Amino acid sequence: MLRRPLIAGNWKMYKNRDEAVALAGALKEGMTAKGEAPADALVCPPYPCLQSVGDALQGSPVELGAQNLYYQPEGAFTGEVTAEMLLSVGCSHVIIGHSERRQYFAEDDETVNKKVKRALQAGLVPVICVGEVLDERDKGITEQVVERQLSGGVQGLAAAELAKLVVAYEPVWAIGTGRTATPEQAQEVHAFLRVKLAGLYDQELADKTRILYGGSVKPENVAGLMECPDVDGGLVGGASLKADDFLKLIYYKG
């Protein structure tokens, strides 16, 4: 298999330090008890919890990621965080362009592209998010939307840089709503994104790029999603906040 699945937990603005450490400890304990998993695991806690969660995960296979970064290496940018700061607390990945960043904080494709480039320059793995809102899906322009976001996000990247990237397709209408894209809907968009990657670069690189599905992934639907040939894991919200649920996703094969 060219692509090893990745189950990534986005904790969003949940969990204080003690709660986050407890969750990380439960994940470590659960994975130790269960043994080798069929998927890689990643958690992305809020900024104040990164160091503590990273410490709690020491000795486990769970990797640490952040939910965002700024594209400048340093400077007078109050409230922002640099790639180097994330690296210094043990992060290996960073989510970029999440739909909530686009919706609530006016991030556009140009901003996403700058952040992706900065993450790669620093040695972080960017998890670049693309996805359509309900109105765009109803209008039948899903492919146009995700193609624009993908092309804009990776603009100017060399193939060697893109090889380090993870893509996450998150239909915005399925995030936190309880609605989930059917496996067929997810597969259709994932396959489209892979074709576009092949067109932008080459087929070999496209075949190696992990494309995650993000949109109300939970233990009840993960198996069906993971059966899709172009779905390489999940970017998980609510189900990543409970150790038992997240472990069921990591061990989706049972």
N, C-alpha and C positions, 0 to 999 in steps of 0.2 A: 504494500500500500504506500503510495507516494506521500500521503498526508496523514499525520497522526492527529486525532481529534483533540480539540482544546475546549475545556469548559471554563469559562471566565465569569467570575461573580463581580457585579458592579453594585457595591453597597450604597451608592448614592449618598444622600445626607441622612444616613441612619447609623446608629451605634456610637455611643460614647466610648472612651478608651477602655474602660473595664469590660463593657459588653463586647467590644471588638476583640479584645484579648481572649475572652472566654470562648467566643465563636471560633477564633483561630485555633485555640487549644483543642476544641472539640473536633475540628477538621483534622488536625494532626493525629489525634488519638484514633479517630475513625479510620483514617488511611493506614495507620500503622497496623490496626487490627485486621483490616480487609486485605492488605497486601497490594501487589501491583495492580494498577488501574488500567483500563483500556484507553484512557484519555489523560492528557496533561491537565493540570489544574492551576488556576490563577485567581487571586482575589484582589480587588481594588477598593480598599477602605477610604474613608475621608482622610484628608491630609494630616490632621492632628494624630491620627491613629497609626500612620504608616510605620514609624519606627517600632512601636510596641507590638504591632501585629507581625512585623518582620521578625522580631526577636522571638515571639511565641511560635512562629513557624519553623524556626531553626531545626534542621534535622529531618524535615518533612519534604516531600516533593512539590509542595504547593509554592508557586511563584508569587511574587508581590508586584502589584501594579498600581498606578495612580489614575485618577479620573480625568486629569487635564494637565496642561502645562502652558507656559508662555513661550513665545518664539524668540525672545531676546535672551542672551546668555547671562545678563545681569542688568541692573539699572534701577532708576527711580520709578518703579511700576508697583505702586502700593497694592497689596492684596494678591499679587501674582507669584508664581512659583517656577523656578527654572528646572531644566532637565538635570543639571548637575546636582541640584538639591535633592531631586528624586533618586538619583543614583547613590547619593551619599547615605540614604537611609535604606538602601537595598532593593530599590525598584528595578525590575527588568523590562517592564511593559508600561505603556501609558495609553489610555483611551483618548481618542481625538475625534472631534466632530460629532459627539453624541447628539441625538435629536433634541435633547433638552438644552444643550449648549446652543444649538442652532435656533431653537424656538425662543428661549428666554433671554439669551445673552447675545443674540444677533450675530452669531458666528456664521460666516459665509465660506464658500469654497476656497477663496484666496487665503483667508485666515487659517483654515484647516491645512492647506498646502504648506504654509509657513511653519506651522506647528509640526507637521509630519517631517519636514526637512530638518528642523531643529532637533527633534527626537532622534532621528537617524544619525545626525552628525555627532550627537552625544553618546550614542551606543544603546539607546532604548529601542524596544520593539513597539512601533505604533500599531494600535488597533483602530483603524479608521472606519467610522460608521457612516453608512448611507441608508436612505430609506424614504418612503413617500408617506404623506399624510392621507387621511381617508378621502378627502376631496380629489386628490391627485389619482388615487386608485380608481375612484368612481368615474373619473374622466378618461380612464384608460391610458394615462401617461406615466405609469410606474417606470417603465424602461427608460423613458427620456429623462426622468428625474434622477434615477440612480446612475445612469450613464454620465450625466453632467456632474454629479457629485464625485463619482469615482475618477473621472478624467481630470476634474479640477483638483482633487485632493492629491493625485500622484503626478501632476504636471511637473516636468523638469527632472524627474527622478531617473537615474540610470537603472538598468536592469538589475545590477548587483544590489542596489538599494531596495528596489521593489521586492527582491527575493526575501527580505527580512520582514516584510509587512504582513499584518493580518487584516483582513477585511471583515466587517460585521454588517450584515444586512438586517436592519431593524425596521419593519413596517410600523410607522409611528402609531397607526390606528390599533396596533396590537400590544402596545406597551402599557402595562398596568391596567388594562381594560378587561382582562379575562378573555378577550378575543385573541385567537391565535391564527395565524395563517395556516391553512391546511398544508400537510407535507407536499402536496402537489403545487400549491402556490409558492411555497418556499423554494422547492426545487427549481421551478421555472425561473425565478429571479436569480438564484444562485448560478444556474447554468448560463443565464444571460451575462452575468458579471464575469464569469470565467471566459466566455467568448470575447468579451470586451478587453479583458486583460491580455488575451492572446493577440488581439488586434493591436493593442498599444505596445506590446513587447513581443512575446512569442509563446507558442503553445506549451513548451516545456516549463517555462516560468509559471504560466497560468495553471498548469497541472499541479504545481508544487505549492501554490498559494492557498492557505487555509481561509475559507470563507465561513464565518459563523452566522448562525441565525439568532436574532435577538427580538423577542416579542412574546412575553408570557410563557417562556419555557418552564416546564414543571415536570415532576416525575411522571405524571399521567400521560404526557404527550412526547416525552423525549425520545422514546424508542422509535416511534413512527417518523419523527424528524431525522433521526440519525440513520435511518434506512435509506434516505435519499442520497444518491451518489455524489452530489455536489455540496451537501451540508456537512461541514467538518467540525461541528461542535456548536456551542451556544454562548451567547453573551446574556447572562442571566441576572435579573433584578431581584424580585421578591423571593424567589426560591433559593437565592444564595444567602439569605439572612437567617436561615435555619439550617443547622449542621446536618440534620438527618435528610432534609430535602436535597441539599447540595451534594451530599455524598451519593445519594441515589442517582443524581445526574452524572457525577464523575464515573460511577460504576453502572452506567446505563445498560450494560449487557446483563445485569443481574448478578 
